[in-house]
Amino acid sequence: MDQDEIARELAVPGARELLEAASSAHLAYVGRDGTPRVVPVGAYWTGEEVVVSTATTAPKVAALLDRPDVAVSIDQGDTPGGARAISIRGRAEVTIVDGVVPEYLAAARKSMGAEAAAAFEANVRRMYRQMARIAVRPTWLRFYDYGTGRMPRFLQALAAQTQLTPDDWTD
């Protein structure tokens, strides 16, 4: 997928809003033992990449240095008509940062009030001398909005065969 196609996906109403509102995601990667992993992570969309931050000693850091190909999933909604998701594939770039990764704090602020965020930041700054900043720039991206019928192609084809419309899922 080229960057123009990714930009078109991001231009679909709701796509950027989902990325910008999210403070958590699921990161899929291959562990050092060669087996797959999917882990919940804090995440922050910079406008160009998804940033995940963690301890430098986290198992995923070493694994991503060996095998940087990853997938990221962000989803929202728990009804057929309200379900939305972004699926991203890319390569993780790991950078060791002195202190706290700024995007880590920015992601946390999305889900906390000012007082809680200040306490969280103080604790995080005491805890981490260094952090790993994991940046994933999309090489492939799809936005799904099931309530509008924006589904994976195989589901669109199946719905068309059975003559179902998005309204059938939300009634």
C-alpha positions as CSV (number, residue, x, y, z in Angstrom):
1,M,0.0,0.0,0.0
2,D,1.4,3.4,-0.9
3,Q,1.3,6.5,1.2
4,D,-1.5,8.1,-1.0
5,E,-3.7,5.1,-0.3
6,I,-3.0,5.3,3.4
7,A,-3.9,9.1,3.3
8,R,-7.2,8.2,1.6
9,E,-8.0,5.7,4.4
10,L,-7.2,8.4,7.0
11,A,-9.4,10.9,5.2
12,V,-12.5,8.7,5.6
13,P,-14.8,10.3,8.2
14,G,-14.1,8.9,11.7
15,A,-10.6,7.4,10.9
16,R,-8.5,10.2,12.3
17,E,-10.9,10.8,15.2
18,L,-10.5,7.2,16.3
19,L,-6.7,7.4,16.1
20,E,-6.6,10.7,17.9
21,A,-9.0,9.7,20.7
22,A,-7.3,6.4,21.4
23,S,-5.0,6.0,24.3
24,S,-4.7,2.2,24.1
25,A,-4.2,-0.3,21.4
26,H,-3.1,-3.9,20.7
27,L,0.4,-4.5,19.4
28,A,1.2,-7.8,17.6
29,Y,4.7,-8.9,17.0
30,V,6.9,-12.0,17.0
31,G,8.6,-12.9,20.2
32,R,12.3,-13.8,20.4
33,D,11.2,-17.5,20.6
34,G,9.5,-17.2,17.2
35,T,5.9,-17.3,18.5
36,P,3.4,-14.5,18.0
37,R,2.3,-12.1,20.7
38,V,-0.5,-9.6,21.0
39,V,-0.3,-7.2,23.9
40,P,-2.3,-4.3,25.1
41,V,-0.3,-1.1,25.1
42,G,-0.7,2.6,25.7
43,A,-0.6,4.3,22.3
44,Y,-0.4,7.8,20.9
45,W,-1.0,8.9,17.3
46,T,1.3,11.8,16.3
47,G,-0.3,12.3,13.0
48,E,2.3,10.2,11.2
49,E,3.0,7.3,13.5
50,V,1.7,5.3,16.4
51,V,4.0,5.6,19.4
52,V,4.1,3.0,22.1
53,S,6.4,3.5,25.2
54,T,7.7,0.9,27.6
55,A,10.5,0.0,29.9
56,T,13.8,-0.7,28.2
57,T,13.8,-4.2,29.8
58,A,10.4,-5.1,28.4
59,P,10.6,-8.4,26.4
60,K,9.0,-6.7,23.3
61,V,11.9,-4.3,23.0
62,A,14.5,-7.0,22.3
63,A,12.0,-8.9,20.1
64,L,11.3,-5.8,18.0
65,L,15.0,-5.1,17.5
66,D,15.2,-8.6,16.1
67,R,12.0,-8.6,14.1
68,P,10.5,-5.1,13.6
69,D,7.5,-6.1,11.6
70,V,4.3,-5.4,13.6
71,A,0.6,-4.9,13.5
72,V,-1.4,-2.4,15.6
73,S,-5.2,-2.6,16.2
74,I,-7.3,0.1,17.7
75,D,-11.0,-0.5,18.2
76,Q,-14.0,1.2,19.7
77,G,-17.7,0.3,20.2
78,D,-19.4,-2.8,21.3
79,T,-22.5,-3.0,19.1
80,P,-22.6,-3.9,15.4
81,G,-23.7,-0.4,14.4
82,G,-21.1,1.3,16.6
83,A,-18.0,-0.8,16.0
84,R,-15.1,0.9,14.5
85,A,-11.5,-0.2,14.1
86,I,-8.2,0.7,12.6
87,S,-5.7,-2.0,11.5
88,I,-2.1,-0.9,10.9
89,R,0.9,-2.8,9.7
90,G,4.4,-1.3,9.7
91,R,7.9,-1.6,11.1
92,A,8.7,-0.7,14.6
93,E,11.6,1.7,15.2
94,V,12.9,1.4,18.7
95,T,14.7,4.4,20.2
96,I,16.0,4.5,23.8
97,V,15.1,7.9,25.4
98,D,16.5,9.4,28.5
99,G,13.7,10.1,30.9
100,V,10.1,9.7,29.9
101,V,8.8,9.5,26.3
102,P,6.6,12.6,25.8
103,E,3.9,10.6,23.9
104,Y,3.6,8.3,26.9
105,L,2.4,11.2,29.1
106,A,0.2,12.6,26.3
107,A,-1.6,9.3,25.9
108,A,-2.2,9.0,29.6
109,R,-3.6,12.6,29.7
110,K,-6.4,11.5,27.4
111,S,-7.9,9.2,30.0
112,M,-7.2,11.2,33.2
113,G,-8.3,14.4,34.8
114,A,-5.6,17.1,35.4
115,E,-4.9,16.1,39.0
116,A,-4.6,12.4,38.3
117,A,-2.4,13.1,35.2
118,A,-0.1,15.2,37.3
119,A,0.3,12.5,40.0
120,F,0.8,9.9,37.2
121,E,3.5,12.0,35.6
122,A,5.3,12.5,38.9
123,N,5.3,8.8,39.6
124,V,6.4,7.9,36.0
125,R,9.3,10.4,36.2
126,R,10.5,8.7,39.4
127,M,10.2,5.3,38.0
128,Y,11.9,5.6,34.6
129,R,15.4,6.8,34.0
130,Q,15.1,5.7,30.4
131,M,12.2,4.4,28.2
132,A,11.9,2.6,24.9
133,R,10.0,4.7,22.3
134,I,8.5,2.3,19.7
135,A,7.3,4.2,16.6
136,V,5.2,2.5,14.0
137,R,4.7,4.3,10.8
138,P,2.0,2.7,8.7
139,T,2.9,0.8,5.6
140,W,-0.6,-0.5,5.4
141,L,-3.8,0.8,7.1
142,R,-7.5,0.1,7.0
143,F,-10.3,1.9,8.7
144,Y,-13.5,-0.1,9.4
145,D,-16.8,1.5,10.4
146,Y,-19.3,-1.4,10.5
147,G,-22.3,0.8,11.1
148,T,-21.7,2.5,7.7
149,G,-20.9,-0.8,5.9
150,R,-17.2,-0.1,5.8
151,M,-16.1,-3.6,6.5
152,P,-13.3,-6.0,5.3
153,R,-13.9,-6.8,1.6
154,F,-14.7,-10.5,2.3
155,L,-17.5,-9.4,4.7
156,Q,-18.8,-6.8,2.2
157,A,-19.0,-9.6,-0.4
158,L,-20.8,-11.9,1.9
159,A,-23.3,-9.2,2.9
160,A,-23.9,-8.4,-0.7
161,Q,-24.6,-12.0,-1.5
162,T,-27.2,-12.2,1.3
163,Q,-28.5,-8.7,0.4
164,L,-27.8,-7.3,4.0
165,T,-27.3,-3.6,4.4
166,P,-25.7,-1.7,7.3
167,D,-29.2,-0.8,8.6
168,D,-29.9,-4.5,9.1
169,W,-27.2,-4.6,11.7
170,T,-28.4,-1.6,13.7
171,D,-32.2,-2.2,13.8
